[in-house]
Amino acid sequence: MQTRPYDEKDGRRIWLAQPECADLLAVVDDDPRRRIAFQLGLHGLRKDEIVEVEPQHVRPLKGNTEGHVLTIPTGKTGKREAPISDDLAQRITYLKSAAQLRKDECIITVSKRTLHNWMADVRRHLAEQAENSVESDAWAELGMHDLRRTWATSTYYALAFAGVPIAEQLTMSWGGWKQTQTGRETFRQNYLGPVPDHITGQATQKIAMS
């Protein structure tokens, strides 16, 4: 977990490491809707986008390419598509079948306020688990938007490390940031965080091999 204080208000921005993302999801593993909601947050969706996701918004990639994308039809910057994990796509498909949802019925049938309350429950649980540790206070401050920060940072650095020349453009496009100077400044200053540990580990191994 890495944190940075806000410039003009109390609190801090938080970026979760991969094991911490797994810890968060494990807390809600027995509640399909809550788990999907947090997974959507960890795929870069905003709260108002999470509560509008429908089963029909998930589609496989075309051609012989494996994978899935999620359509966000009414995002802050308009319609966009973003890649999602096979696990998330499968969980959405399973919930649709188990709950007998229509393809045009929202999956997360709660308000944005309820998402906030779900996060409050999860962070309280994780803060208690981490009692007397450095992470305890940070867990207690975790918000839904920090999941979006975590996704943005992990995605950008993964693409950059892989040598993708348009890493920033892709991340901004998938996450719904405007491709303008203001949009780039917002992305870089408020969302792009420190290099994640798993990327640092990969880079260190590459250095050691050279």
C-alpha positions as CSV (number, residue, x, y, z in Angstrom):
1,M,0.0,0.0,0.0
2,Q,1.3,3.4,-0.9
3,T,-0.2,6.8,0.1
4,R,0.2,10.5,-0.6
5,P,-1.5,13.4,1.2
6,Y,-3.9,15.6,-0.6
7,D,-2.5,19.0,-1.5
8,E,-5.5,21.1,-0.3
9,K,-7.5,19.0,2.1
10,D,-7.2,16.4,4.9
11,G,-6.7,12.7,4.1
12,R,-4.6,11.0,1.5
13,R,-4.7,9.2,-1.8
14,I,-4.3,5.5,-1.5
15,W,-2.9,2.9,-4.0
16,L,-3.3,-0.8,-3.1
17,A,-0.8,-3.5,-3.9
18,Q,-1.9,-6.7,-5.7
19,P,-2.1,-8.7,-2.4
20,E,-4.1,-5.9,-0.8
21,C,-6.6,-6.0,-3.7
22,A,-7.0,-9.7,-3.1
23,D,-7.5,-9.1,0.7
24,L,-10.3,-6.5,-0.1
25,L,-12.1,-8.9,-2.4
26,A,-11.8,-11.8,0.0
27,V,-13.9,-9.8,2.6
28,V,-16.9,-9.8,0.2
29,D,-16.3,-13.2,-1.5
30,D,-19.5,-14.6,-0.2
31,D,-21.6,-11.7,-1.6
32,P,-21.6,-11.9,-5.4
33,R,-22.9,-8.4,-6.0
34,R,-20.5,-6.7,-3.6
35,R,-17.6,-8.6,-5.0
36,I,-18.5,-7.6,-8.6
37,A,-19.0,-4.0,-7.5
38,F,-15.5,-3.8,-6.0
39,Q,-14.0,-5.6,-8.9
40,L,-15.6,-3.0,-11.2
41,G,-14.0,-0.4,-9.1
42,L,-10.6,-2.1,-9.5
43,H,-11.2,-2.1,-13.2
44,G,-11.4,1.7,-13.2
45,L,-15.1,2.4,-13.0
46,R,-16.6,5.4,-11.1
47,K,-19.4,4.8,-8.6
48,D,-22.1,6.1,-10.9
49,E,-20.8,3.8,-13.7
50,I,-20.7,0.8,-11.4
51,V,-24.4,1.0,-10.6
52,E,-25.3,1.2,-14.3
53,V,-23.5,-1.9,-15.5
54,E,-25.8,-4.5,-17.3
55,P,-25.0,-8.0,-18.5
56,Q,-25.3,-6.9,-22.1
57,H,-22.4,-4.5,-21.6
58,V,-19.9,-7.4,-21.5
59,R,-18.7,-8.8,-24.8
60,P,-15.9,-11.0,-25.9
61,L,-13.1,-9.6,-28.1
62,K,-13.7,-10.1,-31.7
63,G,-11.7,-12.4,-34.0
64,N,-9.4,-15.0,-32.5
65,T,-8.4,-12.7,-29.6
66,E,-9.2,-14.0,-26.2
67,G,-10.6,-11.7,-23.5
68,H,-13.5,-9.4,-22.7
69,V,-14.4,-5.8,-22.7
70,L,-17.0,-3.8,-20.8
71,T,-19.0,-1.1,-22.5
72,I,-19.6,2.0,-20.3
73,P,-22.4,3.7,-22.4
74,T,-22.9,6.9,-20.4
75,G,-19.5,7.6,-18.7
76,K,-18.4,11.1,-17.7
77,T,-16.6,11.6,-21.0
78,G,-19.1,9.7,-23.1
79,K,-19.3,6.1,-24.2
80,R,-16.2,4.0,-23.9
81,E,-15.0,0.4,-23.7
82,A,-12.4,-1.1,-21.3
83,P,-10.8,-4.5,-20.9
84,I,-11.9,-6.6,-18.0
85,S,-10.6,-9.9,-16.5
86,D,-12.0,-13.2,-17.5
87,D,-12.9,-13.7,-13.8
88,L,-15.1,-10.6,-13.7
89,A,-16.8,-11.5,-17.0
90,Q,-17.5,-15.0,-15.7
91,R,-18.9,-13.7,-12.4
92,I,-21.2,-11.3,-14.2
93,T,-22.5,-14.1,-16.4
94,Y,-23.0,-16.4,-13.5
95,L,-24.9,-13.7,-11.5
96,K,-27.1,-13.0,-14.5
97,S,-28.0,-16.6,-14.7
98,A,-28.4,-17.3,-10.9
99,A,-30.4,-14.1,-10.3
100,Q,-32.4,-14.5,-13.5
101,L,-31.5,-11.0,-14.6
102,R,-32.5,-9.6,-18.0
103,K,-29.6,-8.6,-20.2
104,D,-30.6,-5.0,-19.8
105,E,-31.1,-5.1,-16.0
106,C,-28.5,-3.4,-13.8
107,I,-26.3,-5.9,-11.9
108,I,-25.5,-3.7,-8.9
109,T,-29.0,-2.7,-7.9
110,V,-28.1,-0.3,-5.1
111,S,-27.4,3.5,-4.9
112,K,-24.0,5.2,-4.9
113,R,-24.6,5.8,-1.2
114,T,-24.9,2.1,-0.6
115,L,-21.6,1.5,-2.4
116,H,-20.1,4.0,0.0
117,N,-21.5,2.1,2.9
118,W,-20.2,-1.2,1.5
119,M,-16.8,0.3,1.4
120,A,-17.1,1.6,5.0
121,D,-17.9,-2.0,6.1
122,V,-14.9,-3.4,4.2
123,R,-12.4,-0.9,5.3
124,R,-13.5,-1.3,9.0
125,H,-12.9,-5.0,8.7
126,L,-9.5,-4.6,7.1
127,A,-8.4,-1.9,9.5
128,E,-9.3,-4.2,12.4
129,Q,-7.3,-7.1,10.8
130,A,-4.3,-4.8,10.5
131,E,-4.6,-3.4,14.0
132,N,-1.4,-2.0,15.4
133,S,0.3,-2.0,12.0
134,V,1.3,0.8,9.7
135,E,-1.5,-0.1,7.3
136,S,-4.3,0.1,9.8
137,D,-4.9,3.9,9.5
138,A,-4.6,3.8,5.7
139,W,-7.2,1.0,5.5
140,A,-9.5,3.2,7.6
141,E,-9.3,5.9,5.0
142,L,-9.8,3.8,1.9
143,G,-12.5,5.0,-0.5
144,M,-14.1,3.7,-3.7
145,H,-12.1,6.3,-5.7
146,D,-8.9,4.7,-4.5
147,L,-9.8,1.6,-6.3
148,R,-9.9,3.6,-9.5
149,R,-6.5,5.1,-8.6
150,T,-5.1,1.7,-8.0
151,W,-6.3,0.5,-11.4
152,A,-5.0,3.5,-13.3
153,T,-1.6,3.3,-11.8
154,S,-1.2,-0.5,-12.2
155,T,-2.5,-0.4,-15.8
156,Y,-0.3,2.5,-16.9
157,Y,2.9,1.0,-15.5
158,A,2.1,-2.5,-16.8
159,L,1.7,-1.1,-20.3
160,A,4.7,1.2,-20.0
161,F,6.9,-1.7,-18.7
162,A,5.7,-3.9,-21.6
163,G,6.9,-1.2,-24.0
164,V,3.5,0.0,-25.2
165,P,4.3,3.5,-26.6
166,I,0.8,4.8,-26.0
167,A,0.5,3.6,-22.4
168,E,-0.9,6.8,-21.1
169,Q,-3.4,7.3,-24.0
170,L,-4.8,3.8,-23.6
171,T,-5.1,4.0,-19.8
172,M,-6.9,7.4,-20.1
173,S,-9.2,6.1,-22.9
174,W,-10.1,3.0,-20.9
175,G,-10.6,4.9,-17.7
176,G,-12.6,7.8,-19.3
177,W,-10.3,10.8,-18.9
178,K,-10.5,13.4,-21.6
179,Q,-7.6,13.4,-24.1
180,T,-6.8,17.0,-23.4
181,Q,-4.1,18.9,-21.5
182,T,-6.4,19.3,-18.6
183,G,-7.4,15.7,-18.7
184,R,-3.8,14.6,-18.7
185,E,-3.0,16.9,-15.8
186,T,-5.9,15.4,-13.8
187,F,-4.8,11.9,-14.6
188,R,-1.1,12.5,-13.7
189,Q,-1.7,14.6,-10.6
190,N,-4.7,12.9,-9.0
191,Y,-4.6,9.3,-10.2
192,L,-1.1,8.2,-11.3
193,G,0.7,7.1,-8.2
194,P,4.0,5.5,-7.3
195,V,5.3,2.5,-9.3
196,P,3.5,-0.6,-7.9
197,D,5.7,-3.1,-6.2
198,H,4.9,-5.9,-8.6
199,I,6.2,-3.7,-11.5
200,T,9.3,-2.8,-9.5
201,G,9.9,-6.5,-8.9
202,Q,9.6,-7.3,-12.6
203,A,12.0,-4.4,-13.5
204,T,14.5,-5.6,-10.8
205,Q,14.5,-9.1,-12.2
206,K,15.1,-7.7,-15.7
207,I,18.0,-5.6,-14.4
208,A,19.5,-8.6,-12.6
209,M,19.4,-10.7,-15.8
210,S,21.2,-8.1,-17.9
